[in-house]
Amino acid sequence: MMHRMLRFPSQWEWHVLHSPREATEGLSRRSKSAAGSRPSPSREEPQPLSRAALADPPRLMASHSMTPESTDRERAEFRLLVKQDLPDLGGWLEEAENCRYNHIAVSERNGGEPVLHGTLLFQASEDAEDIAPIHFWITAKQLVTLHHDMRLSIRLQMEPWKDKLDRCQSAPEAFFVVIACLLETFHSGLDGFETRLGELERAMRTSNRTGLMNDIFERRYDLLHWSHLFIPIREIHSAAKEAFLDTLVEQEEFKRIEYKLERIGALLTHYALEIDTLLAMDDAISSFRGNEIMKTLTIFTALFTPATVIGALFGMNFERIPYAQEPLGFVVASLVVLFSTIAIYWWLWVKGWTGDLLNGKRPHTASQLAAKSRKRRGRGGRRKPGPPPPEDEKGNAHVG
């Protein structure tokens, strides 16, 4: 582990605590305990941490690299050294090391100073399984973070994030700069989601195959993934207003993150409506296809009823069946079947129950229907205005 203290021009401090990633991979956003078991400790005797090593991160990483075989003794020594520098963080640090789920809380220090602390799970890359936690403890002039992934620290040292941190007036405002940095991956992920959703909409319009329902559910699961990552950030935003009140609301980075969260929330709502529309359309198309199939089977059953009845009558095992021995018996039975079938079809057609099933489908687009409607109106011509209605002596018009 390592500990860095950064002081900024506005006299607020950022204590960066870094511990190596544990052996458990694929951390789930819903898991509340670390998966798997810890590997066996290293055979080498661990060396105690020194303040010089903690103050010099490169030296710490080179000479005392923390591996998955880190022992409880080293962690205890690190907590002891941090507690000596930051006495209020002993219990929070021990709790944060064992927290693997989203947790946001607002409390107070002695004297009534508000504190915002908790754990936030974020997606560190474009891989949906690359979920990492960041633990935070925030007062008006002090920001403490504990995380396992060095990629976040590297990104925050680049522009424009470094300049934004230098311009922050308080530690809570700086933490929202960190959240804005985390949301960059969020934006790129939503852009990819929007592309896949557009491809799904085009596929549904051009070739509505039966397997599209699975694709729609996949997009729904993707949206749930981003929603689960977004909800805790909204909760942190609300909790920060609860803790620091008006002192934070008027600061620049807090306003920026508020607009950013509104934009992301609007996108998630819009995507949810699009997926609901696709599900409703697929359900309507499936219902329409099922009705067409049942209507077709019913019509064919009705049309072949006369032939079924005649065949059943002449197929009975009786010695004397009328017209069975007559030379024209088969011809008469065939004519009865033919005329009965034609009569049933004519009756179904008059009732309008055949629809497009037997006449053939002729799809029309909205533009084709509008063109035909304009053409019909053009044939009829415009109606010429007639003479005005007669008026009486008082000037009132009478319409006959």
C-alpha positions as CSV (number, residue, x, y, z in Angstrom):
1,M,0.0,0.0,0.0
2,M,1.0,3.6,-0.4
3,H,-0.2,7.0,0.8
4,R,0.2,10.3,-1.0
5,M,-0.9,13.7,0.4
6,L,-1.5,16.4,-2.2
7,R,-2.1,20.0,-1.2
8,F,-3.9,22.4,-3.7
9,P,-3.9,26.2,-4.0
10,S,-7.2,26.6,-2.3
11,Q,-5.8,25.0,0.9
12,W,-7.6,21.7,0.6
13,E,-5.9,18.3,0.8
14,W,-6.2,15.1,-1.1
15,H,-4.9,11.9,0.6
16,V,-4.5,9.2,-2.1
17,L,-4.4,5.7,-0.6
18,H,-3.6,2.9,-3.0
19,S,-3.7,-0.8,-2.3
20,P,-3.1,-3.5,-4.9
21,R,-6.0,-5.4,-6.5
22,E,-6.9,-8.5,-4.7
23,A,-6.9,-11.9,-6.3
24,T,-10.6,-11.8,-7.0
25,E,-11.4,-10.7,-10.5
26,G,-14.6,-9.9,-12.3
27,L,-16.0,-7.9,-9.3
28,S,-19.8,-7.7,-9.7
29,R,-21.6,-4.5,-9.0
30,R,-24.1,-6.5,-7.0
31,S,-21.8,-8.6,-5.0
32,K,-21.4,-7.7,-1.3
33,S,-18.5,-9.9,-0.5
34,A,-15.2,-10.8,-2.2
35,A,-15.5,-13.9,-4.3
36,G,-13.1,-16.8,-3.9
37,S,-10.4,-17.3,-1.2
38,R,-7.2,-15.5,-0.7
39,P,-4.1,-17.2,-2.0
40,S,-1.5,-18.5,0.4
41,P,1.0,-16.0,1.8
42,S,4.4,-15.6,0.2
43,R,7.3,-17.6,1.6
44,E,9.4,-14.5,2.1
45,E,9.1,-12.7,5.4
46,P,7.2,-9.4,4.9
47,Q,9.1,-6.3,5.7
48,P,7.4,-3.5,7.7
49,L,6.3,-0.4,5.9
50,S,8.1,2.8,6.7
51,R,7.0,6.4,6.4
52,A,9.8,7.1,3.9
53,A,8.4,4.4,1.6
54,L,4.8,5.7,2.0
55,A,5.9,9.2,1.1
56,D,7.7,8.0,-2.0
57,P,5.3,6.0,-4.1
58,P,7.7,5.0,-6.9
59,R,10.2,3.7,-4.3
60,L,7.4,1.8,-2.6
61,M,6.2,0.2,-5.8
62,A,9.7,-0.7,-6.8
63,S,11.2,-2.0,-3.5
64,H,8.1,-3.2,-1.8
65,S,5.7,-4.1,-4.5
66,M,2.3,-5.3,-3.1
67,T,1.3,-8.6,-4.6
68,P,-1.9,-10.7,-4.1
69,E,0.0,-12.5,-1.3
70,S,-0.1,-9.4,0.9
71,T,-0.4,-10.4,4.5
72,D,-2.8,-9.1,7.2
73,R,0.3,-7.8,9.1
74,E,1.2,-5.4,6.3
75,R,-2.4,-4.1,6.1
76,A,-2.5,-3.6,9.8
77,E,0.7,-1.7,9.8
78,F,-0.5,0.5,7.0
79,R,-3.8,1.2,8.8
80,L,-1.8,2.1,11.9
81,L,0.4,4.6,10.0
82,V,-2.6,6.2,8.3
83,K,-4.4,6.4,11.6
84,Q,-1.5,8.3,13.1
85,D,-1.7,10.9,10.4
86,L,-5.5,10.9,10.1
87,P,-7.0,9.8,13.4
88,D,-10.6,9.9,12.2
89,L,-10.0,7.4,9.4
90,G,-9.1,4.2,11.3
91,G,-12.6,2.7,11.4
92,W,-13.5,4.0,7.9
93,L,-10.3,2.4,6.4
94,E,-11.0,-1.0,7.9
95,E,-14.6,-0.9,6.8
96,A,-13.6,0.3,3.2
97,E,-11.1,-2.6,2.7
98,N,-13.9,-5.1,3.1
99,C,-16.6,-3.2,1.2
100,R,-17.4,-4.6,-2.3
101,Y,-20.7,-2.9,-3.0
102,N,-22.1,0.6,-3.5
103,H,-22.5,2.4,-0.2
104,I,-23.1,6.2,0.4
105,A,-23.5,7.8,3.8
106,V,-23.6,11.2,5.3
107,S,-22.4,11.8,8.9
108,E,-20.7,14.4,11.1
109,R,-17.4,14.7,12.9
110,N,-17.1,16.1,16.4
111,G,-18.2,19.7,16.3
112,G,-20.9,19.2,13.6
113,E,-18.6,19.2,10.5
114,P,-20.4,17.2,7.8
115,V,-18.7,14.1,6.3
116,L,-19.6,12.3,3.1
117,H,-18.2,8.8,2.8
118,G,-18.8,5.5,1.2
119,T,-17.9,3.2,-1.8
120,L,-18.6,3.6,-5.5
121,L,-18.3,0.9,-8.1
122,F,-17.3,2.2,-11.5
123,Q,-16.4,0.7,-14.9
124,A,-12.7,1.3,-15.5
125,S,-12.6,0.4,-19.2
126,E,-14.9,-0.6,-22.1
127,D,-15.0,-4.1,-20.7
128,A,-18.3,-4.5,-18.9
129,E,-16.7,-6.9,-16.4
130,D,-13.9,-4.4,-15.5
131,I,-15.7,-3.1,-12.4
132,A,-13.5,-1.6,-9.6
133,P,-14.4,0.2,-6.3
134,I,-13.3,3.6,-5.1
135,H,-13.7,4.3,-1.4
136,F,-14.0,8.0,-0.4
137,W,-14.1,10.1,2.7
138,I,-14.9,13.8,2.2
139,T,-15.0,16.9,4.4
140,A,-15.0,20.6,3.3
141,K,-11.2,20.7,3.2
142,Q,-10.1,17.1,3.0
143,L,-10.6,14.4,0.4
144,V,-9.4,10.8,1.1
145,T,-9.7,8.1,-1.5
146,L,-8.7,4.4,-1.5
147,H,-8.7,2.5,-4.7
148,H,-6.9,-0.5,-6.2
149,D,-6.6,0.6,-9.9
150,M,-3.7,2.9,-10.8
151,R,-5.4,3.8,-14.2
152,L,-7.6,6.3,-12.4
153,S,-4.7,8.1,-10.8
154,I,-2.9,8.2,-14.2
155,R,-5.9,9.7,-15.9
156,L,-6.3,12.4,-13.2
157,Q,-2.7,13.5,-13.8
158,M,-3.5,14.4,-17.4
159,E,-5.2,17.4,-18.8
160,P,-7.8,18.7,-18.4
161,W,-8.3,16.9,-15.1
162,K,-5.1,18.2,-13.5
163,D,-6.1,21.8,-14.3
164,K,-9.6,21.3,-13.0
165,L,-8.3,19.9,-9.7
166,D,-6.1,23.0,-9.3
167,R,-9.0,25.3,-9.8
168,C,-11.3,23.5,-7.3
169,Q,-12.3,25.6,-4.2
170,S,-13.0,22.7,-1.9
171,A,-12.5,18.9,-1.5
172,P,-16.2,18.0,-2.4
173,E,-15.9,20.0,-5.6
174,A,-12.7,18.1,-6.4
175,F,-14.4,14.7,-5.8
176,F,-16.9,15.6,-8.5
177,V,-14.0,16.2,-10.9
178,V,-13.0,12.6,-10.1
179,I,-16.6,11.5,-10.9
180,A,-16.6,13.5,-14.1
181,C,-13.4,11.6,-15.1
182,L,-15.1,8.3,-14.3
183,L,-18.1,9.3,-16.5
184,E,-15.8,9.5,-19.5
185,T,-15.9,5.7,-19.8
186,F,-19.6,5.9,-19.1
187,H,-20.1,8.2,-22.2
188,S,-18.1,6.0,-24.5
189,G,-20.1,3.0,-23.3
190,L,-23.4,4.7,-24.0
191,D,-22.2,5.7,-27.5
192,G,-21.5,2.1,-28.2
193,F,-24.9,1.1,-26.8
194,E,-26.6,3.6,-29.0
195,T,-24.9,2.2,-32.1
196,R,-26.0,-1.3,-31.2
197,L,-29.5,-0.1,-30.5
198,G,-29.7,1.6,-33.9
199,E,-28.5,-1.5,-35.7
200,L,-31.2,-3.5,-33.8
201,E,-33.9,-1.0,-34.9
202,R,-32.8,-1.2,-38.6
203,A,-32.7,-5.0,-38.4
204,M,-36.2,-5.1,-37.0
205,R,-37.5,-2.8,-39.8
206,T,-35.9,-4.7,-42.7
207,S,-36.0,-8.3,-41.6
208,N,-38.1,-9.0,-38.5
209,R,-36.9,-12.5,-37.8
210,T,-37.9,-14.4,-34.7
211,G,-34.5,-14.2,-33.1
212,L,-34.7,-10.5,-32.6
213,M,-36.4,-10.9,-29.3
214,N,-33.1,-12.3,-27.8
215,D,-31.3,-9.2,-29.2
216,I,-33.8,-6.9,-27.7
217,F,-33.3,-8.6,-24.3
218,E,-29.5,-8.2,-24.7
219,R,-29.9,-4.5,-25.2
220,R,-32.2,-4.4,-22.2
221,Y,-29.5,-6.1,-20.0
222,D,-26.9,-3.6,-21.3
223,L,-29.2,-0.7,-20.3
224,L,-29.7,-2.2,-16.9
225,H,-25.9,-2.5,-16.5
226,W,-25.4,1.2,-17.2
227,S,-28.4,2.2,-15.0
228,H,-26.9,0.2,-12.1
229,L,-23.7,2.2,-12.5
230,F,-25.5,5.5,-12.8
231,I,-27.9,5.3,-9.9
232,P,-25.1,5.4,-7.2
233,I,-23.6,8.5,-8.8
234,R,-27.0,10.3,-8.6
235,E,-27.2,9.2,-5.0
236,I,-23.7,10.7,-4.3
237,H,-24.9,14.0,-6.0
238,S,-27.9,14.2,-3.7
239,A,-26.0,13.2,-0.6
240,A,-23.4,15.9,-1.3
241,K,-26.1,18.5,-1.4
242,E,-27.5,17.1,1.9
243,A,-24.0,17.2,3.5
244,F,-22.6,20.5,2.3
245,L,-25.7,22.5,1.5
246,D,-25.3,25.8,-0.3
247,T,-21.5,25.9,0.0
248,L,-21.2,23.3,-2.7
249,V,-24.2,24.1,-4.9
250,E,-22.7,27.3,-6.3
251,Q,-19.3,25.8,-7.2
252,E,-18.4,25.3,-10.8
253,E,-17.6,21.6,-11.0
254,F,-20.7,20.7,-9.0
255,K,-22.9,22.6,-11.5
256,R,-21.1,20.9,-14.4
257,I,-21.7,17.5,-13.0
258,E,-25.3,18.3,-12.3
259,Y,-25.9,19.1,-16.0
260,K,-23.9,16.0,-17.0
261,L,-26.1,13.8,-14.8
262,E,-29.2,15.4,-16.3
263,R,-28.0,14.6,-19.8
264,I,-27.1,11.0,-19.0
265,G,-30.4,10.5,-17.2
266,A,-32.3,11.8,-20.2
267,L,-30.3,9.5,-22.5
268,L,-31.1,6.4,-20.2
269,T,-34.8,7.4,-20.1
270,H,-34.9,7.8,-23.9
271,Y,-33.1,4.4,-24.5
272,A,-35.5,2.7,-22.1
273,L,-38.5,4.1,-24.1
274,E,-36.9,2.9,-27.3
275,I,-36.4,-0.6,-26.0
276,D,-40.0,-0.6,-24.6
277,T,-41.2,0.5,-28.1
278,L,-39.2,-2.4,-29.7
279,L,-40.7,-4.9,-27.3
280,A,-44.2,-3.6,-27.9
281,M,-43.7,-3.7,-31.7
282,D,-42.3,-7.3,-31.5
283,D,-45.2,-8.4,-29.3
284,A,-47.7,-6.8,-31.7
285,I,-46.1,-8.4,-34.8
286,S,-46.0,-11.8,-33.1
287,S,-49.6,-11.4,-32.1
288,F,-50.6,-10.4,-35.6
289,R,-48.7,-13.3,-37.1
290,G,-50.4,-15.7,-34.7
291,N,-53.8,-14.3,-35.7
292,E,-52.9,-14.7,-39.4
293,I,-51.9,-18.3,-38.9
294,M,-55.0,-19.2,-36.9
295,K,-57.2,-17.4,-39.5
296,T,-55.6,-19.2,-42.4
297,L,-56.0,-22.6,-40.7
298,T,-59.6,-21.8,-39.9
299,I,-60.4,-20.8,-43.5
300,F,-58.8,-23.9,-44.9
301,T,-60.6,-26.0,-42.4
302,A,-64.0,-24.5,-43.4
303,L,-63.2,-24.8,-47.2
304,F,-62.4,-28.5,-46.9
305,T,-65.4,-29.3,-44.6
306,P,-67.7,-30.4,-47.5
307,A,-65.0,-32.8,-48.9
308,T,-64.4,-34.2,-45.4
309,V,-68.2,-34.8,-44.8
310,I,-68.7,-36.5,-48.2
311,G,-65.6,-38.6,-47.7
312,A,-66.8,-39.6,-44.2
313,L,-70.3,-40.6,-45.5
314,F,-69.1,-42.6,-48.5
315,G,-66.4,-44.3,-46.4
316,M,-68.8,-45.8,-43.8
317,N,-69.0,-49.6,-43.6
318,F,-72.6,-50.1,-44.8
319,E,-73.8,-52.4,-47.5
320,R,-76.3,-50.0,-49.0
321,I,-75.1,-46.3,-49.4
322,P,-77.2,-44.1,-51.7
323,Y,-75.5,-43.4,-55.1
324,A,-72.6,-45.6,-54.1
325,Q,-73.4,-48.1,-56.9
326,E,-74.6,-45.5,-59.4
327,P,-72.4,-44.8,-62.5
328,L,-72.6,-41.0,-61.9
329,G,-72.4,-41.3,-58.1
330,F,-68.8,-40.1,-57.9
331,V,-69.4,-37.2,-60.3
332,V,-72.4,-36.1,-58.3
333,A,-70.5,-36.3,-55.0
334,S,-67.6,-34.3,-56.6
335,L,-70.0,-31.6,-57.8
336,V,-71.6,-31.3,-54.4
337,V,-68.2,-30.9,-52.8
338,L,-67.1,-28.3,-55.4
339,F,-70.3,-26.2,-55.2
340,S,-70.3,-26.4,-51.4
341,T,-66.7,-25.2,-51.2
342,I,-67.4,-22.3,-53.6
343,A,-70.5,-21.4,-51.6
344,I,-68.6,-21.4,-48.3
345,Y,-65.7,-19.3,-49.8
346,W,-68.2,-16.8,-51.3
347,W,-69.9,-16.5,-47.9
348,L,-66.6,-15.9,-46.1
349,W,-65.6,-13.3,-48.7
350,V,-68.9,-11.4,-48.4
351,K,-68.5,-11.3,-44.6
352,G,-65.0,-9.9,-45.1
353,W,-63.3,-12.7,-43.0
354,T,-60.8,-13.7,-45.6
355,G,-58.9,-10.4,-45.5
356,D,-55.6,-10.5,-47.4
357,L,-54.9,-14.2,-46.8
358,L,-56.4,-15.5,-50.0
359,N,-56.2,-12.3,-52.1
360,G,-52.5,-11.7,-51.6
361,K,-50.7,-9.0,-49.6
362,R,-50.0,-5.7,-51.2
363,P,-48.0,-3.6,-48.7
364,H,-48.2,0.1,-49.1
365,T,-46.0,2.7,-47.6
366,A,-47.3,5.9,-46.1
367,S,-45.8,7.9,-49.1
368,Q,-47.6,5.7,-51.6
369,L,-50.9,6.0,-49.9
370,A,-50.5,9.8,-49.7
371,A,-49.7,9.9,-53.4
372,K,-52.8,7.9,-54.3
373,S,-54.9,10.1,-52.1
374,R,-53.6,13.3,-53.9
375,K,-54.2,11.6,-57.2
376,R,-57.8,10.9,-56.4
377,R,-58.4,14.4,-55.2
378,G,-56.8,15.7,-58.4
379,R,-59.2,13.7,-60.6
380,G,-62.2,15.1,-58.8
381,G,-61.0,18.7,-59.2
382,R,-61.9,21.6,-57.0
383,R,-65.4,22.4,-56.3
384,K,-66.5,25.7,-57.9
385,P,-68.0,28.2,-55.5
386,G,-71.7,28.7,-56.0
387,P,-73.7,32.0,-55.9
388,P,-74.1,33.7,-52.5
389,P,-77.3,33.0,-50.6
390,P,-80.1,35.5,-51.0
391,E,-80.4,38.2,-48.3
392,D,-83.6,39.6,-46.8
393,E,-84.3,43.3,-46.3
394,K,-82.3,43.3,-43.0
395,G,-79.2,41.9,-44.7
396,N,-79.5,38.4,-43.1
397,A,-78.5,35.6,-45.5
398,H,-80.8,32.6,-45.8
399,V,-79.3,29.2,-46.6
400,G,-81.8,26.8,-48.2
